[in-house]
Amino acid sequence: MGEWWLLEDSSENMLSGVDDDPENPPRLSASRISAFLTTIPEARESFNRLVVNMLPEEQDRLYAIAEGLPTYLALDYQFIQDHFQHVLNTGEVRTAGPRGGTRCGGNR
């Protein structure tokens, strides 16, 4: 299984880098890393596997970013609403009678 934070073609770690270090600048900003960690489960799992093998300065930066994040993943409320609406719109319609409950002259 490939790591989420590694580029496939070069195996470059997108988590690497330290602020204020011109020789090892951060590849991704803190805001992008935190957004990925809170919305993508694979990113969080890969983050936990990769950080322990990084330089101490990089670990300090990444742990500081992850420290303020919730321990749960953010919910996609649009997906939840769309799924709920889909369930309501695809339910079966139950009627009685050979023509779906309609009779000549209306329902009696």
C-alpha positions in Angstrom: 0.0 0.0 0.0 1.4 3.4 -1.0 1.6 6.2 1.4 -0.8 9.0 0.9 1.7 11.8 1.4 4.4 10.4 -0.9 4.4 11.4 -4.6 4.2 8.2 -6.7 6.8 9.2 -9.4 9.5 10.5 -7.1 8.6 9.3 -3.6 9.0 12.8 -2.3 7.4 13.3 1.1 5.0 16.2 1.0 5.1 16.5 4.8 8.8 17.3 4.9 10.2 20.7 5.5 10.7 23.2 8.3 9.6 26.8 8.6 12.4 29.3 8.2 14.8 26.8 6.7 15.8 27.8 3.2 17.5 24.5 2.6 14.5 22.4 3.7 11.4 24.5 3.1 7.9 23.0 3.8 6.3 21.4 0.7 2.8 22.1 2.0 1.4 24.9 4.2 0.1 24.1 7.6 -3.5 25.0 6.5 -3.4 22.5 3.7 -2.0 19.7 5.9 -4.7 20.3 8.5 -7.4 20.4 5.9 -6.2 17.0 4.5 -5.9 15.5 8.0 -9.5 16.5 9.0 -11.2 15.4 5.8 -9.3 12.4 4.4 -9.0 9.2 6.5 -6.1 7.8 4.4 -4.2 11.0 4.9 -4.4 10.8 8.7 -3.4 7.1 8.7 -0.4 7.8 6.5 0.5 10.8 8.5 0.7 8.7 11.7 3.0 6.2 9.9 5.3 8.7 8.3 5.9 11.3 11.0 7.8 9.0 13.3 10.5 8.5 10.7 11.1 12.2 9.9 13.6 14.7 11.2 13.0 16.0 14.8 12.5 19.6 13.5 9.9 18.3 11.0 8.2 16.2 13.6 7.9 19.3 15.9 6.3 21.3 13.1 3.8 18.5 12.2 2.9 17.6 15.7 2.2 21.3 16.3 -0.2 21.3 13.3 -1.9 18.1 14.3 -2.2 19.2 18.0 -5.0 21.6 17.3 -7.0 19.3 15.1 -10.0 17.2 16.4 -9.5 13.5 16.9 -12.5 12.8 14.6 -12.8 13.5 10.9 -14.9 16.3 9.7 -18.3 15.3 8.3 -19.3 16.1 4.8 -22.8 17.5 5.5 -23.6 17.9 1.8 -23.1 14.2 1.3 -25.2 13.3 4.3 -28.1 15.6 3.1 -27.8 14.2 -0.5 -27.9 10.6 0.8 -31.0 11.4 3.0 -32.8 13.0 0.1 -31.9 10.0 -2.2 -33.4 7.6 0.4 -36.6 9.6 0.6 -36.9 9.8 -3.2 -36.2 6.1 -4.0 -38.6 4.5 -1.5 -41.3 2.2 -2.8 -44.9 3.4 -3.2 -47.4 1.0 -1.8 -50.9 1.1 -3.2 -53.9 -1.3 -3.3 -55.9 -2.6 -6.2 -55.1 -3.8 -9.7 -54.5 -0.3 -11.0 -52.5 1.0 -8.1 -55.5 1.7 -5.9 -57.5 3.7 -8.4 -61.0 2.6 -9.2 -63.4 3.9 -11.9 -65.2 6.7 -10.3 -62.5 7.4 -7.7 -61.5 5.7 -4.5 -64.3 4.4 -2.2 
